[in-house]
């Protein structure tokens, strides 16, 4: 739900920016920069999650959820890693 909500919020920001530029021809530069950096963070969300889970050595984190599931059900977590990086 997290990446989907980030994407929806980013699309909302883009629409507000577009409508403000279209109707009033003015939008604060600092807010435009915030939206741009939020977009970068949204696109790189997976890599940020990977870095945080690896730095904290959190084996129950988002990065390892599919690995743990396939490790319990099929005794091989490789498919979980493959699906995680594929998605």
RACORCOR-V203558 format. One record per helix or strand of 3 or more residues. SS is the DSSP state (~ for helix, > for strand). FROM is the first residue (numbers start at 1). LEN is the number of residues. If there is no record, write none. Layout:
SS	FROM	LEN
SS	FROM	LEN
This chain:
~	2	22
~	29	15
~	45	12
~	62	13
~	78	9
